[in-house]
Every structure is written in C-alpha cells, then in structure tokens.
Amino acid sequence: MSAKLIKELRAQTGAGMLDCKKALAENNNDLKASVDWLRKKGIASAAKKSGRIAAQGAVGSYIHAGGKIGVLVEINCETDFVALTDDFQDLVRDIAMHIASEAPQYISSEEISAAEIEAERQVQIGRAMEEGKPQNIAEKMVEGRMKKWFQEVCLLDQKFVKDDSKTINDLLTDAVARIGENIKVRRFSRFVLGEGLEKRSDDFAAEVAAAIGG
C-alpha cells in the first residue's frame, strides 16, 4: 500500500489516515472501491463538512508538571449539543494536553508569514552548506528540512502525542467523520511558569491577560 495512494484517497474523501489505510486494505488498493467503501461507512462525508461554519465549541485547559505548564485552547464545532458531548470534550482535553507536551508555535503553516518561512528556508540552506554541501545540493535538501520544520512548529502537522501514527489534523478529521460536524482549532495559548506566554494564537493571549489583570 503506497503512501501516494493513501494521500489521494484522503484528498478525495477527507477521511483520516487510518480509515484510508483500512479502506484500501479492504478493497485490494482499488481507489474507487475504497471511496465507495468510505462513503457507505459515512466517513467520506467529513470532507463536505469542512466548509461549514463552526461557531460553537469549548475552551479547554490543561495543567502539567505540577502547575509549571498550562494551556488554554478554543476548539469550535457547529452546535451546542455536540460541544457538550463527552466525545467533543475529550477531544478538547487531548489537544490541550498535546499542546502542553509538544509546544507548537502555530496552528497551521497558513499562520506563518512568507517572510518568516523564507528566513527559515535560508537558515536551513545555510546549515546544509555548513555541512559541506554545495549550494545547489543544499537548496534541494531544504524542501525536506522545511517539511520537518512545519511538523515541529505547526499543531496540525505534529504527530499526536498519544498516538504517533496520526497527526493532529488526522485526529480532527477522524472526529469530524465520527461526530458529524465541522471542527476547527480556533486558537491557543501555552503558559510556562516564570517565562510568561510562550505562545499566543490570534488575540487569545491578550484576552487572557486582560481577564486576569496582566
């Protein structure tokens, strides 16, 4: 089973990686049959839900290491009903815990400015050249290193701390298919004792600071 086939099936259906692997295994790697299999299971509908407005949800928290690390995260869904379910609340807690553990800097690469991406790209080219690679080789190597960097700093690209066979984006996609509503990580803040705010997302940190008188 090729990674390319799994990626194509995910692109067509919006289903999670594990569901796509199972669909392909059940259908002898036949892409069309796998799409139909996912549709019958109700999993492929997750892709259609991704464009719907998610204005409800919950703000979750996680405190770690004896109160030395804290996280607030807002995750949105479409209805109050879903927001109050154990399944959704467990998802919010899991993502808050993951943020505490893995310290992402952004939700996705879309949050990173073009200037910052280019600056990191130049750093990675410089590192490769310091290792003795000529510039033309260094520039070819940088794509893989940039992908790794995005996986380190972007929440949705990080491997889920409780199950490294899937990313946080996979976790959300699976939840959308299972719960039946669009689900989005809206913003988060990670606090480290004695260091102030380690990460702010949008204006969340400013709102938190104002609320606690900071």
VOGU-3710 file (C-alpha; in Angstrom, 3 decimals, decimal comma):
1> msaklikelr> 0,000/0,000/0,000  1,661/3,203/-1,161  1,691/6,496/0,720  0,692/8,199/-2,546  -2,487/6,111/-2,775  -3,392/6,876/0,837  -2,812/10,592/0,226  -5,009/10,553/-2,880  -7,814/8,753/-1,056  -7,630/11,240/1,816
11> aqtgagmldc> -7,766/14,139/-0,652  -10,888/12,716/-2,302  -12,751/11,828/0,878  -11,384/13,876/3,756  -11,152/10,655/5,767  -8,409/10,065/8,329  -5,222/8,218/7,508  -6,148/5,058/9,423  -9,592/4,908/7,797  -7,986/5,289/4,364
21> kkalaennnd> -5,495/2,507/5,094  -8,327/0,232/6,206  -10,439/1,092/3,162  -7,593/0,311/0,768  -6,793/-2,927/2,591  -10,447/-3,995/2,420  -10,639/-3,199/-1,295  -7,306/-4,509/-2,634  -5,939/-0,988/-3,153  -8,749/-0,124/-5,586
31> lkasvdwlrk> -9,165/3,639/-5,200  -12,735/3,930/-6,490  -13,927/0,972/-4,433  -12,230/2,441/-1,389  -14,021/5,770/-1,900  -17,347/3,921/-2,122  -16,475/1,888/0,987  -15,768/5,053/2,975  -18,964/6,669/1,725  -21,005/3,666/2,823
41> kgiasaakks> -19,411/3,934/6,266  -20,303/7,636/6,393  -16,646/8,581/6,738  -16,162/10,303/3,394  -18,745/12,915/4,343  -16,171/14,578/6,600  -14,706/16,430/3,625  -18,057/18,022/2,813  -18,405/19,252/6,394  -15,091/21,123/6,350
51> griaaqgavg> -16,623/24,198/4,726  -19,472/24,592/7,207  -19,400/27,318/9,857  -18,145/26,232/13,265  -19,176/28,920/15,750  -19,879/26,863/18,873  -17,448/24,744/20,882  -15,436/24,950/24,062  -12,377/26,452/25,691  -10,374/23,687/27,337
61> syihaggkig> -7,427/23,785/29,703  -4,606/21,501/30,757  -2,133/21,946/33,615  1,066/19,902/33,613  4,250/19,352/35,616  2,903/20,410/38,983  1,464/23,645/37,695  4,540/24,700/35,722  2,924/24,459/32,267  -0,622/25,479/31,370
71> vlveincetd> -2,616/25,539/28,147  -5,870/27,162/27,048  -7,299/26,106/23,714  -10,510/27,042/21,886  -11,947/24,379/19,608  -15,067/25,111/17,592  -17,882/22,905/16,343  -21,279/23,707/14,839  -23,763/23,176/17,690  -24,022/23,456/21,474
81> fvaltddfqd> -25,290/19,890/21,551  -22,044/18,495/20,156  -19,933/20,880/22,250  -21,356/19,313/25,415  -20,798/15,687/24,407  -18,120/13,602/26,127  -16,566/12,826/22,732  -16,009/16,513/21,924  -14,856/17,385/25,443  -12,357/14,502/25,353
91> lvrdiamhia> -11,025/15,829/22,030  -10,540/19,311/23,530  -8,687/17,856/26,534  -6,485/15,671/24,334  -5,466/18,602/22,154  -4,802/20,836/25,174  -2,600/18,083/26,645  -0,796/17,683/23,323  -0,073/21,422/23,165  1,352/21,309/26,696
101> seapqyisse> 3,629/18,435/25,711  4,725/19,403/22,198  4,726/23,240/22,353  3,553/24,105/18,823  4,056/27,705/17,759  1,259/27,923/15,193  -1,986/26,153/14,377  -1,005/25,618/10,736  1,517/26,819/8,184  -1,081/29,301/6,938
111> eisaaeieae> -0,408/31,369/10,075  3,283/31,768/9,268  4,263/34,848/7,278  6,037/34,449/3,947  8,967/36,420/5,382  9,363/34,027/8,316  9,154/30,977/6,060  11,821/32,435/3,770  14,037/33,300/6,760  13,797/29,698/7,981
121> rqvqigrame> 14,494/28,440/4,475  17,705/30,477/4,361  18,717/29,125/7,771  18,226/25,563/6,537  20,217/26,261/3,353  22,989/27,739/5,496  23,011/24,671/7,746  23,331/22,349/4,770  26,199/24,407/3,357  27,937/24,344/6,752
131> egkpqniaek> 27,757/20,549/6,493  29,822/20,826/3,318  27,040/20,606/0,740  27,351/22,848/-2,348  24,605/25,455/-2,650  22,706/23,693/-5,440  22,524/20,490/-3,354  21,698/22,462/-0,208  18,750/24,104/-1,948  17,411/20,701/-2,993
141> mvegrmkkwf> 17,774/19,363/0,547  15,913/22,287/2,057  12,430/21,128/0,998  12,645/18,073/3,210  14,026/20,126/6,082  11,271/22,712/5,723  8,663/19,953/5,837  10,237/18,712/9,055  10,222/22,257/10,445  6,500/22,643/9,718
151> qevclldqkf> 5,926/19,334/11,516  7,778/20,714/14,529  6,121/24,137/14,806  2,577/23,652/13,411  -0,015/21,986/15,626  -1,964/20,343/12,795  1,208/18,805/11,325  2,518/17,411/14,619  2,202/13,727/15,457  -0,403/13,219/18,180
161> vkddsktind> 1,404/12,675/21,470  -0,891/9,778/22,467  -0,746/8,042/19,056  2,131/8,912/16,734  0,536/7,000/13,853  -1,641/10,059/13,215  -1,230/13,829/13,156  -3,445/16,330/14,967  -5,046/17,044/11,593  -5,845/13,318/11,289
171> lltdavarig> -7,301/13,424/14,805  -9,611/16,287/13,813  -10,599/14,639/10,525  -11,493/11,432/12,357  -13,548/13,445/14,869  -15,437/15,248/12,085  -16,334/11,902/10,489  -17,326/10,381/13,832  -19,212/13,335/15,336  -20,770/14,640/12,135
181> enikvrrfsr> -19,885/18,331/12,414  -17,108/20,597/11,229  -14,451/21,005/13,940  -11,662/23,595/13,971  -8,894/24,584/16,359  -9,519/28,326/16,673  -6,647/29,494/18,921  -4,473/28,511/21,849  -2,061/29,882/24,419  0,666/27,976/26,247
191> fvlgeglekr> 1,977/29,305/29,563  5,279/28,343/31,189  5,889/29,324/34,813  8,346/32,214/35,063  8,515/32,712/31,302  5,200/34,422/30,574  3,271/33,434/27,474  5,282/31,019/25,366  2,789/31,067/22,506  -0,196/33,166/21,575
201> sddfaaevaa> -2,688/32,417/18,815  -4,515/35,397/17,315  -5,598/37,704/20,138  -6,284/34,921/22,632  -3,292/35,729/24,815  -4,227/39,389/25,049  -7,761/38,489/26,083  -6,452/36,078/28,727  -4,013/38,654/30,086  -6,757/41,276/30,313
211> aigg> -9,105/38,855/32,060  -6,539/38,046/34,769  -5,327/41,618/35,086  -1,970/41,021/33,361
//
